[in-house]
C-alpha cells in the first residue's frame, strides 16, 4: 500500500512540474513584480520552478520507491520461495554457523 501512495504522490508532483516547465504562457500573473528583481520574466520563473519540481524534487520519491520495493522483494522472496533459511543464514546459505561442526558418532 505504501508503494502505491508514494507512486501516486510522485506522479502528481512530477506531472505538475513537467506542465509548469513546458508551459508556453505564465499561469500566475501576480508574480510579474517579484520576478523582475531576479532578472527573469514570468515565464522563465515559472519554468525554472517547474524544472526544480520536476527533476530534483522527484529524487526523494524515487529513493522512497526503491527502498519500499527492495523491502517488499526481500519479504516476498523469503516467504514465498522457501528462501527464509538461506536469507537468515541457514545451513544452505554458504555462511558458517557456530553449530556447523561434524557430529561425533562414537
C-alpha positions as CSV (number, residue, x, y, z in Angstrom):
1,X,0.0,0.0,0.0
2,X,2.9,2.4,0.8
3,X,4.3,1.9,-2.7
4,X,1.0,2.9,-4.3
5,X,0.7,6.0,-2.1
6,X,4.3,7.2,-2.8
7,X,3.8,6.4,-6.5
8,X,0.6,8.4,-6.8
9,X,2.2,11.4,-5.0
10,X,5.3,11.2,-7.2
11,X,3.2,11.1,-10.3
12,X,1.2,14.1,-9.3
13,X,4.3,16.2,-8.3
14,X,6.2,15.2,-11.4
15,X,3.3,15.9,-13.7
16,X,2.8,19.4,-12.2
17,X,6.5,20.2,-12.6
18,X,6.5,19.0,-16.2
19,X,3.4,21.0,-17.0
20,X,4.9,24.2,-15.5
21,X,8.2,23.7,-17.2
22,X,6.7,23.0,-20.7
23,X,4.1,25.8,-20.5
24,X,4.2,28.4,-23.2
25,X,2.5,31.1,-21.2
26,X,2.7,32.2,-17.5
27,X,0.0,30.9,-15.2
28,X,0.3,33.4,-12.3
29,X,0.3,37.0,-13.3
30,X,0.8,38.1,-9.7
31,X,4.4,37.1,-10.0
32,X,5.2,39.8,-12.6
33,X,6.6,42.2,-9.9
34,X,8.5,39.6,-8.0
35,X,10.4,38.1,-11.0
36,X,11.9,41.4,-12.1
37,X,14.2,41.5,-9.1
38,X,15.9,38.3,-10.2
39,X,16.1,39.4,-13.9
40,X,13.6,36.8,-15.0
41,X,10.4,37.0,-17.0
42,X,7.3,35.5,-15.5
43,X,7.6,32.5,-17.9
44,X,11.2,31.9,-17.1
45,X,10.5,32.0,-13.4
46,X,7.6,29.6,-13.8
47,X,9.7,27.2,-16.0
48,X,12.6,27.3,-13.5
49,X,10.2,26.4,-10.7
50,X,8.7,23.7,-12.7
51,X,12.1,22.2,-13.5
52,X,13.0,22.2,-9.8
53,X,9.7,20.5,-9.0
54,X,10.2,18.0,-11.9
55,X,13.8,16.8,-11.6
56,X,15.5,17.4,-8.2
57,X,12.3,17.1,-6.2
58,X,11.5,13.7,-7.7
59,X,14.7,12.2,-6.4
60,X,13.3,11.6,-2.8
61,X,10.2,10.0,-4.3
62,X,12.4,7.7,-6.4
63,X,14.6,6.8,-3.4
64,X,11.5,6.0,-1.3
65,X,10.0,3.9,-4.0
66,X,13.3,1.9,-4.4
67,X,13.5,1.4,-0.7
68,X,9.9,0.2,-0.4
69,X,10.3,-2.1,-3.4
70,X,13.5,-3.6,-2.1
71,X,11.9,-4.2,1.3
72,X,8.9,-5.8,-0.4
73,X,11.1,-8.0,-2.6
74,X,13.1,-9.2,0.5
75,X,10.0,-10.2,2.4
76,X,8.3,-11.7,-0.6
77,X,11.4,-13.7,-1.6
78,X,11.8,-15.1,1.9
79,X,8.1,-16.0,2.4
80,X,7.1,-17.3,-1.0
81,X,10.1,-19.2,-2.4
82,X,11.3,-21.0,0.7
83,X,14.4,-18.9,0.9
84,X,13.9,-17.9,4.5
85,X,16.6,-20.3,5.8
86,X,19.0,-19.1,3.1
87,X,18.4,-15.4,3.8
88,X,18.6,-15.9,7.5
89,X,22.0,-17.8,7.4
90,X,20.6,-21.3,7.4
91,X,22.6,-24.4,6.6
92,X,22.4,-23.8,2.8
93,X,23.3,-20.1,2.9
94,X,27.0,-20.7,2.4
95,X,27.8,-18.9,5.7
96,X,29.3,-20.8,8.6
97,X,27.3,-21.1,11.7
98,X,28.5,-21.8,15.2
99,X,26.9,-25.3,15.2
100,X,28.3,-26.4,11.8
101,X,30.8,-28.8,13.2
102,X,30.8,-32.5,12.4
103,X,28.7,-34.6,14.7
104,X,30.7,-37.1,16.8
105,X,29.1,-40.5,16.1
106,X,31.1,-42.6,18.6
